Amino acid sequence: MVTQEADAAEPSPSVAPIKPAHLHVDWSKIGLTPSRLQFIAELISEFIGIYLLILVGDSCSCMALLFSPSPYLTAYWGVCITWGLAVTFAIYGTGGVSGCHINPAVTLSFALFRGFPWWKVVPYIIAQWLGAFVGAYSVYSMYFPIFTAYLDSNHVSKQDSVTSSESFFTSVNEHLTNYDGFIGQIYQTGILLYGIFAVTDPFNPNSFSHNGMKALLIGYVVAMVGGGFGFLEGFAINPARDFGPRVAAYSLGWGKMAFPGFHNYWWGPICGPFIGGPLGAFIYEAFNRPFMPGVQVHGDTPLMKAWSRLVVRLYPKLAVYHQEYSGDKNNITTEDRFHHYHAIYDVGPGGTAAHESGIEGLDKSI
């Protein structure tokens, strides 16, 4: 009886509260399908990536140009490596979403030679320009007292100050013509894209296309270009990096220093990279990539296929095709005068499907 009363007096076992199911937003109800959301995320990543680049890079330029004595007075490499590490930082942060092009010349080159969708090119470039524009405003907000002190101490207005304007964008050296600066941008952006294509090439046995080292090496390529050519015209090597901050500076009062700019050079860092970038990428794709060991195993690259089609169209007699069936219809060897490669096809009940490369990211990147 006592036991029963004691049992009756004990509280009932506590019941854990039932957690409500996690609510997910169904964006498709307003037309945002997963593919559209992914594309929006890519544009946001491009915006953030170049925003970070300008935020760090232009701040470095402010330190080099507006302070007296300059902390980089005898250490110009510090400017170069800061810009390079800013690129690396942006790639680590956003590269997994959008590829972190953060450069219209890169976007155009990847569309030409690496299969990047053409319909994404213009939106990517717009996002890059907007990110650079906002990044320049953020730099001005941080360095506003420094800009004011510099202009006051030198008794100069924004529209007459070349040095302060160069904190935002690049200008050609006083000993060079605009044509010299334009040609320099072609060379420098070509070197940049040649390096990027080599570092990210999954066919290249010396590349780092499958780990995080490629971000660091691309940053070093940027720093290398700055160290080699920076005093000529500021190594813009990126139309968005120059144009976005230039528009921001114009709206902030620099006026003629931004457009048309010192020596009327505003067009040089915009037009030059659009020519030099694809040119450097083409040199790698045409003269190096076709002879990488992996290409012999996994087949032609898009540029090689286009080259073959062009030659065959111009000189039909040069084309020779045949197939070898070596006792197994699933094992086919195709050969022409230009290339020889081995492909395996699955022709079972599921239909015909090309054999995948087996290299991470290769089928999307080539």
Summary of the structure (lengths in Angstrom):
residues: 366
radius of gyration: 27.8
end to end distance: 83.0
largest distance: 108.2
contacts: 1173
relative contact order: 0.12
helix: 64%
strand: 5%
